[in-house]
């Protein structure tokens, strides 16, 4: 019972705690505080405060509302958590204890175990049993106890149900209360915001209204003040108007304003308005729009427009001079002279002549420019108009200078062109044109020069017009004449000043009506007024068809027909010049003379024989065709020799007669272009271009076709190396130490050695002491020095004859393998200043013929110099695959192996062993294994000249160091000469190695200090004999030059040995730069590679294999002879029936010893020992 009472007591206590929690004073106070804060803030709102204060209050209200909601949320959470704890921690726990106590009471008192009650019961039972008087009382007590327990259980369950109902009711009430409060709070917030917005709008409206009132008042005050100012200004202007009118009137007549008025086409002194019809500028503009291309009709308007301008400036300067101290310059007289010269120039243009822009125009324009240039306005000049006047006249003269000028129209010759000669000199005289008398005339020096100029011009004009005719027909048909188009570029190269695409700023017209098609139509347009020359044109050889011999046309001759006629007679003049020098014995001994010889070969009588029989005997002759014909019933058979069917078998295609003929014609034609591009077309002090083809230098031309071929090929072998070097240098940019930007010409001087930027007329900067100088740091040209044979390190040899008996007094005999350097020999430059890239262009066209290399295959020449060896070896193994599969072999590899088999009589069983050794030593530089890269035993010759290698490991030592200037000699190797190539490949490797070793020694002996290499001037490291080497301990190169291209001593050494840089740009580039030490190391590795050792062994093997049978045969014969001599030492000769070489009757008695006597040894030359 005590436990039950305790449970009831704790339950009451819990209920009290629940009621207390629901009505907690702490949370109620927080809620009240929040409500009070809201009330205070709402009550504190004052509509008279500023909008910023309202915003602060609104933010405070929102914060308090949020805080109120937060407190309600916390209160609800606390009540839920507290009720849950009450149910789980107190009620469930206490009920469990009650059940436990009841169960313990039951078990304790009513179990079989004896307890206090049981003991008492037992005692009672014992007593009862003893007494047996009170059994009914015991049963009654038991019944009452059971009833009491049931009642207790019912009461506890009722209490629990009541507690649950109270909790649910409290939760519902609290939730409803919170929801109601939130609704009221939201309504309150909306009302507050609405009130704040209304208050803001009211206050803004009031403020705007106030500002409007204030602004209106301020404007009224300002207007009143400005009205007073304007009235004062009006009074001031009225008082000063007379003075201002006077100043304006004076300014309109003088100064800049008067000048501008004059420039606008209205004279400065003119009063009143001028209509456009009377405005000088408008009149000029209108005339230009009507007849803008007729300059003669524009001249009066230009003169009328410019006259007031000049007069105004003259008067203005006189006025200003009068108000200044005496000036140092007489500007009025200068202006008068300028105006007079300008009027004279305009009058010249106004005259009706065939050519207005002629020689006189040039002189007048030059005089005008001179007078304008002499007008030098200074800072203290009396008038500021002098400077713009000078600038305007300069621009005007500049525009006139862009007109195309016929410089020879109106030009007077320096003297008479013809002179009358006596009868004694009639052999030299020529009949004067249109002279009916029998007087004889001869050309004066002036007349001869003019004639040569005319003939030179015919050659030039015909060539350029032929190009225009062919190109404008198709390729340039739709091209416009401007600087961007190909047509404009061609005309610019011809000497014309071509305009830009967007404006007319050149000599040639730029419009849609000036296209290539228009030029072609103009060239083909029939000429008028040609009746006086039509008879000649009809009979001229140029009008005959080459195949049929008939006339090409009978009328409608155009300008090209006239030029063809003139050129035909010019060729006759060339031929006559060669006929007059048939007895000449002089051979060309310089590049200049060899080019002249080649240019004149086409007009020599030996040319037709040369191209017919000069090389056909060296080619494969096809079967002759049999032509059957009948005449009067008789059948005739004739053999037809088709020259076009002749060929030479060369990989990958056959070389035919047409290819060789085309190459010869190409050399003869382009040699003239090379000459004129380098030294010019000539002038009165030099050789005219017409003299390049008429053999005016009296050179010897062979009379037979075979001798002509020998001389022609010998000239080409001496001509190509210097021209190849010139082309390479002139195509290399200045940053790579080339001559592309280097000047040459009659006004260009020579120099010692180039820097990387070239020529100007004078020194424009100070040298900075570095290998790369500042632009234009030297006034002289290395290209010009090279052309004049005076460039240090590139001095040519003294060649006095060519051919089989060539004479050169400067070829070094101590240094083997060095070629004979042909002198350039260019003198007498007549062309204007040009750049090296111009030479590169014309030489590119000279060598741009794939058939040139074919010429050298006509005759085999054993390599005798290092560049020839180098070119032959690389060409020989080019494309070799080194395989036993014959189908894969290309070029000369297959016939080369067949030659090995034939020469060795099949004793050399594996020809691939020898070809593989050649390929390894000369050909593909890649080793068998990549791990062998950069190992000296695996350095091939081609690693010194290979280009475009993609393998980064191979790039480490493969580079285009060298390029043979004689590479064209052996680029084309006919298969029929494979045995000759085999003998060269077997016998020449030792000489080739010796020549390479000589180059290596020369390279090591370079002294950079002698060549001015800046980084090696002290010569403390880079000494003679150590150039290109490296220190053995530190591995530091002795030569300190940044690259092999920048080392100034390398290129001369290569040139003397017949080489140039393979690719200077690659050798000098940042990523692929090569130094002298790298080249020297690679050349050393090539010389000492295992490939060369193997090649030498294979050469010995093949020589032994070929010679061994002969050696055995000779040895056997010598042994047999020795045995025979030993035998006849004792026995007489006649015992073996050997006929004696003596005719004595007792010769059979002569002993063998007497035959060996000194006096009879010379008689053994006709002994036939083995005759019976």
Secondary structure as GFF3:
##gff-version 3
##sequence-region A 1 1172
A	DSSP	alpha_helix	2	22	.	.	.	ID=ss1
A	DSSP	alpha_helix	25	43	.	.	.	ID=ss2
A	DSSP	alpha_helix	51	85	.	.	.	ID=ss3
A	DSSP	pi_helix	86	91	.	.	.	ID=ss4
A	DSSP	alpha_helix	92	110	.	.	.	ID=ss5
A	DSSP	alpha_helix	116	131	.	.	.	ID=ss6
A	DSSP	alpha_helix	135	253	.	.	.	ID=ss7
A	DSSP	alpha_helix	255	263	.	.	.	ID=ss8
A	DSSP	alpha_helix	280	291	.	.	.	ID=ss9
A	DSSP	alpha_helix	295	322	.	.	.	ID=ss10
A	DSSP	alpha_helix	331	350	.	.	.	ID=ss11
A	DSSP	alpha_helix	359	374	.	.	.	ID=ss12
A	DSSP	alpha_helix	385	401	.	.	.	ID=ss13
A	DSSP	beta_strand	418	420	.	.	.	ID=ss14
A	DSSP	three_ten_helix	423	425	.	.	.	ID=ss15
A	DSSP	beta_strand	430	431	.	.	.	ID=ss16
A	DSSP	beta_strand	440	443	.	.	.	ID=ss17
A	DSSP	alpha_helix	445	473	.	.	.	ID=ss18
A	DSSP	alpha_helix	486	493	.	.	.	ID=ss19
A	DSSP	alpha_helix	516	523	.	.	.	ID=ss20
A	DSSP	alpha_helix	531	539	.	.	.	ID=ss21
A	DSSP	three_ten_helix	541	543	.	.	.	ID=ss22
A	DSSP	alpha_helix	559	579	.	.	.	ID=ss23
A	DSSP	alpha_helix	591	601	.	.	.	ID=ss24
A	DSSP	alpha_helix	606	613	.	.	.	ID=ss25
A	DSSP	three_ten_helix	616	618	.	.	.	ID=ss26
A	DSSP	beta_strand	625	631	.	.	.	ID=ss27
A	DSSP	beta_strand	634	640	.	.	.	ID=ss28
A	DSSP	three_ten_helix	643	645	.	.	.	ID=ss29
A	DSSP	beta_strand	647	648	.	.	.	ID=ss30
A	DSSP	beta_strand	655	656	.	.	.	ID=ss31
A	DSSP	alpha_helix	657	679	.	.	.	ID=ss32
A	DSSP	three_ten_helix	689	692	.	.	.	ID=ss33
A	DSSP	alpha_helix	705	730	.	.	.	ID=ss34
A	DSSP	three_ten_helix	734	736	.	.	.	ID=ss35
A	DSSP	beta_strand	743	744	.	.	.	ID=ss36
A	DSSP	beta_strand	749	750	.	.	.	ID=ss37
A	DSSP	beta_strand	780	781	.	.	.	ID=ss38
A	DSSP	alpha_helix	782	787	.	.	.	ID=ss39
A	DSSP	beta_strand	799	801	.	.	.	ID=ss40
A	DSSP	three_ten_helix	803	805	.	.	.	ID=ss41
A	DSSP	beta_strand	807	808	.	.	.	ID=ss42
A	DSSP	beta_strand	834	835	.	.	.	ID=ss43
A	DSSP	alpha_helix	836	847	.	.	.	ID=ss44
A	DSSP	alpha_helix	852	855	.	.	.	ID=ss45
A	DSSP	alpha_helix	866	876	.	.	.	ID=ss46
A	DSSP	three_ten_helix	886	888	.	.	.	ID=ss47
A	DSSP	alpha_helix	893	903	.	.	.	ID=ss48
A	DSSP	alpha_helix	911	922	.	.	.	ID=ss49
A	DSSP	three_ten_helix	930	932	.	.	.	ID=ss50
A	DSSP	three_ten_helix	936	938	.	.	.	ID=ss51
A	DSSP	three_ten_helix	941	944	.	.	.	ID=ss52
A	DSSP	alpha_helix	952	955	.	.	.	ID=ss53
A	DSSP	beta_strand	963	964	.	.	.	ID=ss54
A	DSSP	three_ten_helix	967	970	.	.	.	ID=ss55
A	DSSP	three_ten_helix	975	977	.	.	.	ID=ss56
A	DSSP	alpha_helix	978	987	.	.	.	ID=ss57
A	DSSP	alpha_helix	989	1004	.	.	.	ID=ss58
A	DSSP	alpha_helix	1008	1011	.	.	.	ID=ss59
A	DSSP	three_ten_helix	1014	1016	.	.	.	ID=ss60
A	DSSP	alpha_helix	1048	1056	.	.	.	ID=ss61
A	DSSP	beta_strand	1059	1060	.	.	.	ID=ss62
A	DSSP	alpha_helix	1064	1068	.	.	.	ID=ss63
A	DSSP	alpha_helix	1076	1087	.	.	.	ID=ss64
A	DSSP	alpha_helix	1090	1128	.	.	.	ID=ss65
A	DSSP	three_ten_helix	1133	1136	.	.	.	ID=ss66
A	DSSP	three_ten_helix	1147	1149	.	.	.	ID=ss67
A	DSSP	alpha_helix	1152	1155	.	.	.	ID=ss68
A	DSSP	three_ten_helix	1161	1166	.	.	.	ID=ss69
###
